[in-house]
Amino acid sequence: MAQATFHFPRGFLWGAATAAHQVEGNNQNNDWWAWEQDPSHILQGHKSGLACDWWGGRWREDFDRAADGNQNAQRISVEWSRIQPAPDRWDETALDFYIEMLRGLRERNLTPLVTLHHFSNPIWFAEMGGWENEEAHLIFEKYVRKTVDALRDYVNYWVTINEPNVYAFEAYLFGLFPPGKKEPLTTMRVLTNLARAHAAAYHAIHALQPAARVGVAHHYRDFKPAKAWFPLDRGVTGINSKVFNDIFPRALATGIVATPFSRSKIPQAKGSQDYFGLNYYTRDRVAFSLLHPGELFSHRYYQPGAQLSATGFLANEPEGMYDAIRWALQFKLPILVTENGVEDPEDQLRPIYLAQHLHQTWRAVNFNFPIKGYFHWTLVDNFEWERGWTQRFGLWELDPATQKRRKRPSADFYAEICRENGLSSEMVQKYAPSLSEELFPD
Ligand code: IFM
């Protein structure tokens, strides 16, 4: 094995990513809490409950963990339903709470990246039709104005909406998130309304804070044809990628939301990102199939023989990380990897996944692709939506019943990477020795 270090650029942001509903606990005023009350909605009837008890103050100890782990950044989200518990009411104590958290990040030298919408909606907003409401962007903009005005002294990087594509598909096509619909036309309408909301938020933030950097955390799923030589496989692969990956970010680049059913002009969306937030987890093989008309005549599966995460939810496909970055280059923006990680309670795959995905990120850095940071999903095991607590993405293990945390070896691995601003052969030898020859050949 060669002795070497893959260095990252000076000033690179190293963080972990989290979301309010997944960590705060007792978020009783949003549509997710209501959804969890029906045990059939969540695997094993799990509930978010206390989550990681950040609302009870445990954010302090977890931010200490992030800082002790040599991170220089942290992605969090704020919970709309706490800040605006009713359409005509603001909760200043919730805003003060977030100010305290943000001060807590700053005191620990952790640069905050703050998401304004991460899957959960106030119940009152859901009752008004949620993202199907054609006025949703105006309602969202009001919340964004209030929140950014209160928090702007502490935040430069804003994510308006987390994974608009995942949200629209899970909530309106697959029926797995509230409101649990399975309506393709509605899905595309929601995506359009989310683009409108992002654009409104983008301009509202810049009006309040001209120097702010504003973007979206886009989920890119890498689709590859099952048989590269077969035109029908290539065709359905392209369609999957266009519909899932491209519609939203292209809308923000061009001001046109072009879905399979509609074309809407949103001129104010054109050029409405200052950086490109990229969430990458895995890659699918796609085969043409007459048996799956509802899935665009495509059958998606993981490459047989691929290393799978503990519950089979993700395949370890690190080259997809490089492809994701190359895809994101078309938007000609600085790139932040806003999420990447794997569910793995025993921490067997995580060190390998981490090393390989960072190696691919470094490959991209070497072509001078403008990658400015990496946020690992996630710091401490959290509530994983419709999968409840069955999936463990944390660098730290959490027992939600006792709130006890236990460090996984990957936390030490990541801490060494953050400290070094790079990935060295010694680290790989220590934490993922099976990769030594592959990543550092003689
Ligand atoms: O937990 C989620 C997160 O909320 C959005 N991106 C994917 C993560 C892992 O499933």
Residues whose N, C-alpha, C, O or C-beta is under 5 A from the ligand:
A	BS01	IFM	A19
